[in-house]
Amino acid sequence: LGTSGVVFAAGDHVPTDLPKGLHGFCHSVPDRWHVMAVMLSAGGALRWWRDCCGVEYEDLLGDAHDADGVRFTPYLAGERTPHEDPSLTAGFSGVRLHHTRGHLTRAVLDSVAFGLRDGLELIRRHHDVTHLRMTGGAADHALWRQLIADVMACPVATVNIKDGTAMGACVLAAVGAGAFDSVQDACAAIVQETSITAPSRDRTEEWQAWSS
């Protein structure tokens, strides 16, 4: 979860008959493949809102407790998954006189969580997902980790690697240089889970009812 929001799942079967907005690729590991869902403005949506407000992230997130009916569509750059539509735009709705910056901030966070869930639901048509690992700058924020776990109805683990893309390249280089026998061995040695955020059953049920 960085500027964009990406959900990956790897498997040992070729992904076929993929729904609109879900991408399938060869894995770097032989005889493996992966599917990928992408929302274009995830952390980028929060950065845009922070820049509009002219404050630091800590101040912005400090009062983002409840959206109170405000909703945000995070399509600041169109959208890939699940819509594949570059013409989509972003916007707030449900805003009333009593709403504050905190309500709008929470609406941005909520929108990203549900955008990621759109992708996860497509992936779940092909994979049995029971556990997520979260990387990127947003993984540092307990509020966002809990929100993702609740909306996804799935435990969310953090790992000791923040920049997964760069570390993935390092892992492949290490295997290619002979430092490890396989990608699996390299990952087992390098990547460790550092925390797990469990979904709140009550909040998960509330989100399911809210989105239905």
Helices and strands as residue ranges (DSSP letters): E 5-11, E 22-26, E 33-39, H 43-53, H 57-62, E 71-73, E 91-93, H 101-123, E 132-134, G 137-140, H 142-152, E 156-159, H 164-176, H 183-190, E 193-197, H 201-211
